[in-house]
């Protein structure tokens, strides 16, 4: 713990109590780590229980002893320590007296549908007690001053940051770990057979690609055009304001509502088809593209526009030849983010564009897909596999599909970040 | 952008380009109006035949008996949202503070893009993980009848939107002018006192905007909730029982819309649920928008 290296220079603490406090701190950290691990990976670690009891007892004794020898003793600080000691001893008493024995269970308290058993309650109590011990040890180490509180809070912040990063990283890791075994050339290029129990996901991949391509064809011109108008042409503040509000409302519309809209409007005229799906995904993407493009256009300095106008170019010539090329990386980033967003949506296309089909996308003249057919889609394929989980053995293929989907979405997002960072370094006005 | 005021010769091509751009600019307004129109149009039969009050405040949802009341759905949605937001803030805000104030420049350079990246993980993938891991875990460790519960839905949603909350909160913490912090540090306050008394209050409207945006997304998120919440539209008994199954606005629409006949009362009622959802979410995005404007006025930039 490098954060404590600075504590050496605080001479006010009595030298004698320091090692004891450090020892109790170390014990408490050990308690915290093991009990948290046992709380998360529940069965198995209760064997540590005697060790936990002993170390909690030792740590508490050390803290109380060093407190009574330290300079921090005052009427202000005593109640806090007394309360913490009381809580810790209560926990110890519960464990020692045999009230909290193996097989102890609180069955459905207050009518809720859950039971809390020994292997959940004990680690929870120990986590709590160890946190109290860490708090007291650091506070005594710094004589209950602001410096100690600062270290305490920042320790907590760092700890929760590490835990949340572990959580988020773990999510990615488990998908890659479980899915990588399924991925093969055959899995990527063959259509699924026997309701997803065999074969691959080629129809889903192709369907997703065509649908997202269609969405981008629809949303890119509209989004970029709107951003150009808002940023370069519009003179009325009020219109600008209204459009901005509409864009941020549109950005917040839940995807399932887009699905309802598509069902009521598009499916009536176009049927359940690739085209309906593309239009809906395109509409969902418009706000994202407008917002990112506006940022890009705003970052182009005015002097470029003035220079071009001074040379006699018209407004549109200036925008096309000067402003847009300068803003191109930002606009490209927006479009790429749109691709990632569109490929991750399930709810809006569930009733409007997809079926769980194994027939490949029909093509007209071998180039353009027939837009009036329903297609398969990666998200929808995964949804169906999830529904089949209990009935058939599709779990491995579901992990594989999830990995392909996540690779597609995160790969696109990463591309956007790379493009942005690359040009941010390169362009300097 | 302020264009210089000089007389530029206008041609028809220039004007037609401007007209095209104008159309694409007002497209968002048109889409918004269309969405509202179609949702109202399709849900009107439900509201007029069942009555707004008895539909919204009815406490039973039995589609097979043509009994529709939204109260169980509304109650569960509120519980899920509050719980998810609590988890979300509890984990996301410290992460944002860490990134903005404590992390070294190298770990920032790695962590910030990766967290932005994680915001893109599709909700169906979270739903899948929820079904495979979270539901089984809760079922085993709390001895539940089924792990599909309100708690599972809230946990999944809370974790899912951490990256979004963190990114926006971090940006608004960073947007606080460094003079503020330097002034506080010069007065002898330490880093934590500065953070608590100066930086966080100054960034509070940005953090509020982030939270409001997240409320909107949490209410509107569909697939993850649908898969882990059980999708049974009844009041939890007792009301605070988060280990019971439930159904949110989105999950009831997504779960039942696939099976209803077009034009039936059930179909119209599901549109009514969607309309209520749309209104709630729109209100939250309007407030968030207002909060963002206030930040701009305060600091002159996000």
Interface residues (C-beta under 8 A of the other chain):
Chain A: X42 X110 X111 X112 X113 X114 X115 X116 X117 X119 X120 X146 X147 X149 X150 X153 X154 X156 X157 X158 X160 X161 X163 X164 X165 X167 X168 X171 X172 X174 X175 X221 X222 X223 X224 X225 X226 X228 X229 X230 X231 X232 X233 X234 X242 X243 X244 X245 X246 X247 X248 X249 X250 X251 X252 X253 X254 X255 X256 X257 X258 X259 X260 X261 X263 X264 X265 X283 X286 X287 X290 X297 X298 X302 X305 X306 X309 X314 X315 X316 X340 X341 X343 X344 X345 X346 X347 X350 X351 X379 X382 X383 X386 X389 X395 X398 X402 X405 X406 X409 X410 X412 X413 X414 X417 X421
Chain B: X1 X2 X3 X4 X6 X8 X9 X10 X11 X13 X14 X17 X18 X20 X21 X22 X23 X24 X25 X26 X27 X28 X29 X31 X32 X34 X35 X38 X39 X41 X42 X90 X91 X92 X94 X95 X97 X98 X99 X102 X103 X111 X113 X115 X116 X117 X118 X120 X121 X122 X123 X124 X125 X126 X127 X128 X129 X131 X132 X133 X140 X141 X142 X143 X144 X145 X149 X159 X162 X163 X190 X191 X192 X193 X213 X216 X217 X219 X220 X221 X222 X223 X227 X237 X238 X240 X241 X242 X243 X244 X250 X253 X254 X257 X258 X270 X271 X274 X277 X278 X281 X282 X284 X285 X286 X288 X289
